[in-house]
Amino acid sequence: MAEENTGKKKGSMSVSEAGRKGGQTVRDKYGHSFYEEIGRKGGETVKAERGRAFYEQIGKKGGDTVKAERGAGFYEQIGKKGGEAVKAERGTPFYEEIGKKGGHRVRTLIEEGKKAATENAARAAEDKTPAPGGEVPPEPAQE
């Protein structure tokens, strides 16, 4: 029987095998922290070159892919699992604390919004500037 010709020479390896072997060698030589450092540097470079919108775009694309593959219920499952892990680690008081902080922040935002609306209304009345999409009322007739 003749041996099948696989196109490989004896002792040769595929590109993926060579990459894996090289990666293991680097890991053994420099350690895990080396990969963290070069990953952080690479991320900072990409952020500087492409900006925040790039990360938003690829994050949405990845999220849409996961949603298509696993369904919307997957996010509910992992959210519940994560919430239970946080509760086990930090306890119920943690949620009470962040709830209060969130409530205070919402109250502040509502107050700021009302103040800005009042100021805009006063400014509009002074300038007789129409609201977006509105019309300026005619001047009252003088007799």
LUMTI-944682 format. One record per residue (C-alpha): residue number from 1; x, y, z. Coordinates in steps of 0.05 Angstrom, whole numbers. Each point is the difference from the previous one (the first is absolute). Layout:
<lumses>
LUMSE;resi;xx;yy;zz
LUMSE;NUM;X;Y;Z
...
</lumses>
This chain:
<lumses>
LUMSE;resi;xx;yy;zz
LUMSE;1;0;0;0
LUMSE;2;24;69;-17
LUMSE;3;-3;55;51
LUMSE;4;-48;57;-14
LUMSE;5;33;65;-20
LUMSE;6;-27;51;49
LUMSE;7;41;56;-28
LUMSE;8;40;6;65
LUMSE;9;72;-15;7
LUMSE;10;21;-43;58
LUMSE;11;6;44;62
LUMSE;12;-37;60;-29
LUMSE;13;-59;32;37
LUMSE;14;-60;43;-20
LUMSE;15;-2;74;11
LUMSE;16;-49;-8;58
LUMSE;17;45;-52;33
LUMSE;18;60;46;-8
LUMSE;19;-39;59;29
LUMSE;20;-24;-41;59
LUMSE;21;71;-25;14
LUMSE;22;28;71;-5
LUMSE;23;-54;27;47
LUMSE;24;15;-53;52
LUMSE;25;74;16;-4
LUMSE;26;-13;75;11
LUMSE;27;-47;-16;57
LUMSE;28;51;-44;33
LUMSE;29;55;51;-9
LUMSE;30;-37;65;19
LUMSE;31;-61;-21;39
LUMSE;32;-73;20;1
LUMSE;33;12;73;18
LUMSE;34;38;10;-65
LUMSE;35;-65;-14;-39
LUMSE;36;-39;47;45
LUMSE;37;50;56;-13
LUMSE;38;3;-8;-75
LUMSE;39;-76;-7;-3
LUMSE;40;-9;65;39
LUMSE;41;50;36;-45
LUMSE;42;-35;-26;-62
LUMSE;43;-68;21;27
LUMSE;44;26;70;15
LUMSE;45;29;5;-71
LUMSE;46;-66;-22;-32
LUMSE;47;-38;49;45
LUMSE;48;46;57;-22
LUMSE;49;-6;-18;-74
LUMSE;50;-73;-18;-5
LUMSE;51;-35;32;60
LUMSE;52;-55;-21;46
LUMSE;53;-51;-9;-55
LUMSE;54;40;-59;-27
LUMSE;55;-7;-38;65
LUMSE;56;-75;17;2
LUMSE;57;-7;-26;-71
LUMSE;58;37;-66;11
LUMSE;59;-35;-10;67
LUMSE;60;-68;7;-32
LUMSE;61;21;-46;-57
LUMSE;62;24;-53;50
LUMSE;63;-63;7;42
LUMSE;64;-45;-7;-61
LUMSE;65;39;-63;-20
LUMSE;66;-8;-31;69
LUMSE;67;-74;19;0
LUMSE;68;-10;-33;-68
LUMSE;69;38;-63;21
LUMSE;70;-27;-9;71
LUMSE;71;-64;41;3
LUMSE;72;-21;59;42
LUMSE;73;-13;-45;60
LUMSE;74;75;-13;5
LUMSE;75;11;70;26
LUMSE;76;-53;-10;53
LUMSE;77;35;-64;23
LUMSE;78;69;31;4
LUMSE;79;-26;63;33
LUMSE;80;-35;-41;54
LUMSE;81;63;-42;10
LUMSE;82;43;62;6
LUMSE;83;-49;33;48
LUMSE;84;1;-61;44
LUMSE;85;76;-1;0
LUMSE;86;3;73;21
LUMSE;87;-52;-11;54
LUMSE;88;40;-59;27
LUMSE;89;65;40;-1
LUMSE;90;-25;68;25
LUMSE;91;-66;-14;34
LUMSE;92;-68;34;-1
LUMSE;93;26;66;31
LUMSE;94;40;12;-64
LUMSE;95;-64;4;-41
LUMSE;96;-32;46;51
LUMSE;97;60;46;-4
LUMSE;98;3;3;-76
LUMSE;99;-76;8;-2
LUMSE;100;5;62;45
LUMSE;101;56;28;-43
LUMSE;102;-41;-11;-63
LUMSE;103;-61;32;32
LUMSE;104;39;61;21
LUMSE;105;30;6;-70
LUMSE;106;-69;-5;-33
LUMSE;107;-27;53;47
LUMSE;108;58;46;-17
LUMSE;109;-9;-10;-75
LUMSE;110;-75;15;6
LUMSE;111;14;64;38
LUMSE;112;52;21;-51
LUMSE;113;-48;-14;-57
LUMSE;114;-56;41;32
LUMSE;115;48;57;13
LUMSE;116;25;-1;-72
LUMSE;117;-72;-2;-26
LUMSE;118;-19;60;43
LUMSE;119;61;39;-23
LUMSE;120;-13;-17;-73
LUMSE;121;-73;22;7
LUMSE;122;21;66;32
LUMSE;123;53;12;-54
LUMSE;124;-50;-17;-55
LUMSE;125;-51;49;30
LUMSE;126;53;55;2
LUMSE;127;27;-12;-69
LUMSE;128;-67;-19;-30
LUMSE;129;39;-56;-31
LUMSE;130;-45;-56;-23
LUMSE;131;8;-68;29
LUMSE;132;27;-51;-49
LUMSE;133;-55;-12;-51
LUMSE;134;-43;55;30
LUMSE;135;-21;67;-26
LUMSE;136;9;69;29
LUMSE;137;-67;29;20
LUMSE;138;-18;66;-33
LUMSE;139;11;64;39
LUMSE;140;-63;27;33
LUMSE;141;-31;58;-39
LUMSE;142;12;67;32
LUMSE;143;-58;49;1
</lumses>
